[in-house]
Amino acid sequence: MKTEMPSSLAVAVSDLPQAPMGWSFLCKDKDLARGPVGINYLDRRLVAFRARSGGVGILDGSCQHLRADLSQGRLVGDCLECPYHHWRFAADGRCVEIPQSQSIPGFARQRAYPVQVRNGLVFMWNGSRALYPLPFYSGLQPEDYVCAGPLTFALRCPWYMVGANGFDFQHLRTVHQRELLEPPQVWKEGEFALASRTVSRIGRGNRYDRLVRLSAGAEARMTAINWSGSLVLVSVELERITTYGMVSLRPVAGGGVLAHIFAFLRRSRSALGRLVFDSLRILLRLYFIGRFLRDDAILLNGVRGGQLNLIEADWELVRYFQWLSKSAHGIPASAGSQ
């Protein structure tokens, strides 16, 4: 059943936050082995570090004292030490030691963010409390899979336009030359996720499509689950191969967004397969995912925010933006009518 078409979506778009409240990739776990890592998130400076006991902390990166960059500091036990006056902060943001003072003032606390580490990747929740665990593909266990990436697209467009691609079924015909074999489906996947599914026939218009048809088959069943506008899990069932990809979005200052692309592959059962073949197979999957998304990245680059003038054929996009106007703010789908 189609959602009733509103007269304008300008209000829904203008009400979206600068960054959605959800999970985003920040860095690789191995990067933290060298010490604290500084990351820019919109106009904020963040710092990620691994405590000696193994836990990972993500804090606001400007020290509450004199705004020094904590990513220039060093680890002392389980704490991050500011490079300027050696104030020490725990992974939860508490200041636990000030060399020049016997007492610790109330303001001496860095904002801390929820963290999850998976498949060697560090994810941060944009908010003080995670509303749901870091998602994975339904029925699959992350430890059974290897991961490759990220491929990174730096796009000059609003973050919400990247996720909109999963519900813009018209562009599958016009940009990717896919023939839709069934009507697209859109449904809520719990309180904070919106899913779409398409069944399409791959064209023969370019070398990439012909290679996909030859190696994997001509029919593609694609499911994309968008979590809060910040993380998209995609699975594509081809006739001979199933591909798993993930798109993580991190808004940057100036209205742009970093789109980090990952591929997942089930680990081989044999030691030889894990040692030799998995790395090659996963890199090939990442290449094909990146090649498919390249045309989208080119067309999204330079898209500006503002009023969206949609038509009846865009009803799935209408539903996406109506859902996003709640989910991106951390409001569950069951909170009022959509």
MARVEX-515216 format. One record per residue (C-alpha): residue number from 1; residue in three letters; x, y, z. Coordinates in steps of 0.1 Angstrom, whole numbers. Last residue first. Example, Ala and Ser with C-alpha at 12.3 -4.5 7.8 and 13.67 -1.06 7.14 Angstrom:
<atoms>
ATOM     k     r       u       v       w
ATOM     2   SER     137     -11      71
ATOM     1   ALA     123     -45      78
</atoms>
This chain:
<atoms>
ATOM     k     r       u       v       w
ATOM   338   GLN      44      76     104
ATOM   337   SER      21      74     133
ATOM   336   GLY      33      79     169
ATOM   335   ALA      64      65     185
ATOM   334   SER      64      30     171
ATOM   333   ALA      92      38     146
ATOM   332   PRO     116      47     174
ATOM   331   ILE     129      83     178
ATOM   330   GLY     166      85     178
ATOM   329   HIS     168     118     158
ATOM   328   ALA     178     100     126
ATOM   327   SER     150      75     132
ATOM   326   LYS     123     102     132
ATOM   325   SER     128     123     101
ATOM   324   LEU     143      92      85
ATOM   323   TRP     109      74      84
ATOM   322   GLN      93     102      66
ATOM   321   PHE     123     105      44
ATOM   320   TYR     122      68      34
ATOM   319   ARG      85      68      30
ATOM   318   VAL      87      96       5
ATOM   317   LEU     115      79     -13
ATOM   316   GLU      93      49     -18
ATOM   315   TRP      66      72     -32
ATOM   314   ASP      90      84     -59
ATOM   313   ALA      68      75     -89
ATOM   312   GLU      42      98     -76
ATOM   311   ILE      65     128     -79
ATOM   310   LEU      91     144     -57
ATOM   309   ASN     103     180     -55
ATOM   308   LEU     130     179     -28
ATOM   307   GLN     136     212     -10
ATOM   306   GLY     172     218       1
ATOM   305   GLY     205     200       2
ATOM   304   ARG     230     201     -26
ATOM   303   VAL     241     174     -49
ATOM   302   GLY     278     180     -58
ATOM   301   ASN     289     144     -58
ATOM   300   LEU     257     123     -59
ATOM   299   LEU     262     115     -96
ATOM   298   ILE     298     104     -93
ATOM   297   ALA     291      84     -61
ATOM   296   ASP     262      66     -77
ATOM   295   ASP     284      57    -107
ATOM   294   ARG     310      43     -84
ATOM   293   LEU     286      22     -63
ATOM   292   PHE     287      -8     -87
ATOM   291   ARG     325      -6     -90
ATOM   290   GLY     328      -4     -52
ATOM   289   ILE     307     -35     -47
ATOM   288   PHE     327     -54     -75
ATOM   287   TYR     360     -44     -60
ATOM   286   LEU     350     -53     -25
ATOM   285   ARG     339     -88     -37
ATOM   284   LEU     373     -92     -55
ATOM   283   LEU     391     -82     -23
ATOM   282   ILE     371    -107      -3
ATOM   281   ARG     380    -135     -27
ATOM   280   LEU     417    -128     -27
ATOM   279   SER     420    -125      11
ATOM   278   ASP     399    -157      15
ATOM   277   PHE     419    -178      -9
ATOM   276   VAL     453    -181       7
ATOM   275   LEU     453    -183      45
ATOM   274   ARG     417    -190      51
ATOM   273   GLY     415    -215      23
ATOM   272   LEU     447    -232      35
ATOM   271   ALA     433    -234      70
ATOM   270   SER     402    -251      57
ATOM   269   ARG     366    -240      66
ATOM   268   SER     368    -208      45
ATOM   267   ARG     355    -177      62
ATOM   266   ARG     322    -163      51
ATOM   265   LEU     327    -130      32
ATOM   264   PHE     321     -94      41
ATOM   263   ALA     327     -63      20
ATOM   262   PHE     331     -27      33
ATOM   261   ILE     324       8      19
ATOM   260   HIS     330      40      39
ATOM   259   ALA     310      70      27
ATOM   258   LEU     325     102      39
ATOM   257   VAL     299     130      39
ATOM   256   GLY     297     167      29
ATOM   255   GLY     278     196      43
ATOM   254   GLY     307     219      51
ATOM   253   ALA     321     199      80
ATOM   252   VAL     319     161      76
ATOM   251   PRO     291     136      79
ATOM   250   ARG     302      99      85
ATOM   249   LEU     283      73      66
ATOM   248   SER     289      35      68
ATOM   247   VAL     280      14      38
ATOM   246   MET     281     -24      42
ATOM   245   GLY     284     -52      17
ATOM   244   TYR     274     -88      16
ATOM   243   THR     276    -107     -17
ATOM   242   THR     257    -140     -25
ATOM   241   ILE     271    -159     -55
ATOM   240   ARG     258    -184     -81
ATOM   239   GLU     224    -170     -92
ATOM   238   LEU     230    -137     -75
ATOM   237   GLU     218    -128     -40
ATOM   236   VAL     228     -93     -31
ATOM   235   SER     230     -84       6
ATOM   234   VAL     233     -48      18
ATOM   233   LEU     237     -34      53
ATOM   232   VAL     234       4      55
ATOM   231   LEU     247      24      84
ATOM   230   SER     241      61      93
ATOM   229   GLY     205      67      82
ATOM   228   SER     191      52     114
ATOM   227   TRP     199      17     102
ATOM   226   ASN     192      12      65
ATOM   225   ILE     186     -24      55
ATOM   224   ALA     193     -31      18
ATOM   223   THR     181     -63       2
ATOM   222   MET     191     -71     -34
ATOM   221   ARG     179    -100     -55
ATOM   220   ALA     200    -101     -87
ATOM   219   GLU     193    -121    -119
ATOM   218   ALA     219    -124    -146
ATOM   217   GLY     244    -148    -131
ATOM   216   ALA     276    -148    -110
ATOM   215   SER     306    -150    -133
ATOM   214   LEU     292    -143    -167
ATOM   213   ARG     265    -119    -156
ATOM   212   VAL     289    -100    -134
ATOM   211   LEU     314     -97    -163
ATOM   210   ARG     288     -85    -187
ATOM   209   ASP     277     -59    -162
ATOM   208   TYR     312     -46    -157
ATOM   207   ARG     320     -45    -194
ATOM   206   ASN     290     -22    -201
ATOM   205   GLY     255     -23    -215
ATOM   204   ARG     247     -60    -209
ATOM   203   GLY     220     -56    -183
ATOM   202   ILE     215     -72    -150
ATOM   201   ARG     179     -85    -143
ATOM   200   SER     162     -72    -112
ATOM   199   VAL     146     -83     -80
ATOM   198   THR     144     -55     -54
ATOM   197   ARG     142     -54     -16
ATOM   196   SER     140     -24       8
ATOM   195   ALA     145     -22      45
ATOM   194   LEU     139       5      71
ATOM   193   ALA     157       2     105
ATOM   192   PHE     152      19     139
ATOM   191   GLU     122       3     156
ATOM   190   GLY     122     -31     138
ATOM   189   GLU     129     -38     101
ATOM   188   LYS     102     -15      87
ATOM   187   TRP      92     -24      52
ATOM   186   VAL      98     -15      15
ATOM   185   GLN      93     -39     -14
ATOM   184   PRO     100     -32     -51
ATOM   183   PRO      76     -45     -77
ATOM   182   GLU      91     -76     -95
ATOM   181   LEU     114     -81    -125
ATOM   180   LEU     130     -47    -123
ATOM   179   GLU     153     -42    -154
ATOM   178   ARG     187     -29    -142
ATOM   177   GLN     204      -3    -165
ATOM   176   HIS     225      10    -135
ATOM   175   VAL     219      47    -139
ATOM   174   THR     184      50    -155
ATOM   173   ARG     169      17    -145
ATOM   172   LEU     183      14    -109
ATOM   171   HIS     177      51    -107
ATOM   170   GLN     140      46    -106
ATOM   169   PHE     142      25     -75
ATOM   168   ASP     153      54     -53
ATOM   167   PHE     149      36     -20
ATOM   166   GLY     184      24     -15
ATOM   165   ASN     197      56     -30
ATOM   164   ALA     181      76      -2
ATOM   163   GLY     209      63      21
ATOM   162   VAL     234      85       2
ATOM   161   MET     211     115       1
ATOM   160   TYR     208     116      39
ATOM   159   TRP     245     125      42
ATOM   158   PRO     241     158      23
ATOM   157   CYS     263     160      -8
ATOM   156   ARG     300     168     -16
ATOM   155   LEU     311     132     -14
ATOM   154   ALA     344     117      -1
ATOM   153   PHE     341      81     -12
ATOM   152   THR     361      56       9
ATOM   151   LEU     368      20       1
ATOM   150   PRO     371       5      35
ATOM   149   GLY     377     -22      33
ATOM   148   ALA     377     -60      36
ATOM   147   CYS     360     -82      62
ATOM   146   VAL     362    -118      71
ATOM   145   TYR     331    -137      83
ATOM   144   ASP     322    -164     108
ATOM   143   GLU     330    -140     138
ATOM   142   PRO     302    -117     125
ATOM   141   GLN     275    -144     130
ATOM   140   LEU     247    -146     105
ATOM   139   GLY     209    -151     110
ATOM   138   SER     201    -115     101
ATOM   137   TYR     231     -96      87
ATOM   136   PHE     248     -74     114
ATOM   135   PRO     237     -46     136
ATOM   134   LEU     257     -27     163
ATOM   133   PRO     235     -30     193
ATOM   132   TYR     205      -7     198
ATOM   131   LEU     197      27     213
ATOM   130   ALA     233      35     221
ATOM   129   ARG     236      61     248
ATOM   128   SER     254      94     247
ATOM   127   GLY     250     100     210
ATOM   126   ASN     266      93     177
ATOM   125   TRP     274      57     183
ATOM   124   MET     310      49     174
ATOM   123   PHE     323      19     154
ATOM   122   VAL     358       5     154
ATOM   121   LEU     367     -22     128
ATOM   120   GLY     388     -53     133
ATOM   119   ASN     358     -76     125
ATOM   118   ARG     338     -59     152
ATOM   117   VAL     346     -32     178
ATOM   116   GLN     318     -14     195
ATOM   115   VAL     319      20     211
ATOM   114   PRO     295      42     230
ATOM   113   TYR     307      78     231
ATOM   112   ALA     324      98     259
ATOM   111   ARG     322     135     266
ATOM   110   GLN     353     145     284
ATOM   109   ARG     352     153     321
ATOM   108   ALA     370     179     342
ATOM   107   PHE     340     202     346
ATOM   106   GLY     334     188     381
ATOM   105   PRO     368     199     394
ATOM   104   ILE     393     172     404
ATOM   103   SER     410     177     438
ATOM   102   GLN     447     175     449
ATOM   101   SER     458     196     420
ATOM   100   GLN     489     201     397
ATOM    99   PRO     492     165     387
ATOM    98   ILE     455     162     377
ATOM    97   GLU     443     126     379
ATOM    96   VAL     411     106     373
ATOM    95   CYS     393     128     347
ATOM    94   ARG     363     108     338
ATOM    93   GLY     356     104     300
ATOM    92   ASP     344      67     302
ATOM    91   ALA     377      56     287
ATOM    90   ALA     396      72     316
ATOM    89   PHE     411     106     314
ATOM    88   ARG     445     118     327
ATOM    87   TRP     455     155     330
ATOM    86   HIS     491     157     318
ATOM    85   HIS     493     195     314
ATOM    84   TYR     497     198     276
ATOM    83   PRO     500     163     262
ATOM    82   CYS     467     151     278
ATOM    81   GLU     471     116     292
ATOM    80   LEU     447      89     280
ATOM    79   CYS     441      63     307
ATOM    78   ASP     441      25     310
ATOM    77   GLY     478      24     319
ATOM    76   VAL     493      57     308
ATOM    75   LEU     485      62     271
ATOM    74   ARG     499      92     253
ATOM    73   GLY     487     126     241
ATOM    72   GLN     486     142     206
ATOM    71   SER     451     127     201
ATOM    70   LEU     441     148     232
ATOM    69   ASP     443     180     212
ATOM    68   ALA     446     208     238
ATOM    67   ARG     414     227     246
ATOM    66   LEU     428     245     277
ATOM    65   HIS     412     223     305
ATOM    64   GLN     383     205     289
ATOM    63   CYS     407     188     265
ATOM    62   SER     397     188     229
ATOM    61   GLY     393     153     215
ATOM    60   ASP     358     145     226
ATOM    59   LEU     361     109     237
ATOM    58   ILE     362      74     222
ATOM    57   GLY     374      46     244
ATOM    56   VAL     385      11     235
ATOM    55   GLY     389     -16     261
ATOM    54   GLY     420     -39     261
ATOM    53   SER     435     -36     296
ATOM    52   ARG     462     -12     283
ATOM    51   ALA     434      11     271
ATOM    50   ARG     428      14     233
ATOM    49   PHE     424      50     220
ATOM    48   ALA     400      70     200
ATOM    47   VAL     400     108     199
ATOM    46   LEU     374     131     185
ATOM    45   ARG     375     166     171
ATOM    44   ARG     341     181     164
ATOM    43   ASP     331     203     134
ATOM    42   LEU     316     174     115
ATOM    41   TYR     334     143     129
ATOM    40   ASN     372     148     126
ATOM    39   ILE     392     118     140
ATOM    38   GLY     424     118     161
ATOM    37   VAL     439      84     169
ATOM    36   PRO     456      76     202
ATOM    35   GLY     485      51     201
ATOM    34   ARG     502      29     175
ATOM    33   ALA     480      -1     183
ATOM    32   LEU     450      21     178
ATOM    31   ASP     453      18     140
ATOM    30   LYS     449     -19     144
ATOM    29   ASP     413     -14     155
ATOM    28   LYS     405       3     122
ATOM    27   CYS     389      37     123
ATOM    26   LEU     356      56     128
ATOM    25   PHE     328      35     113
ATOM    24   SER     294      49     122
ATOM    23   TRP     265      37     144
ATOM    22   GLY     234      59     149
ATOM    21   MET     220      93     158
ATOM    20   PRO     221     109     124
ATOM    19   ALA     245     138     117
ATOM    18   GLN     236     174     109
ATOM    17   PRO     201     166     121
ATOM    16   LEU     171     163      97
ATOM    15   ASP     144     190     102
ATOM    14   SER     152     207      69
ATOM    13   VAL     145     174      50
ATOM    12   ALA     111     168      66
ATOM    11   VAL     101     205      62
ATOM    10   ALA     110     206      25
ATOM     9   LEU      91     173      17
ATOM     8   SER      62     191       1
ATOM     7   SER      25     184      -8
ATOM     6   PRO      26     150       9
ATOM     5   MET      20     118     -11
ATOM     4   GLU       0      92       8
ATOM     3   THR      21      61      14
ATOM     2   LYS      15      33     -10
ATOM     1   MET       0       0       0
</atoms>
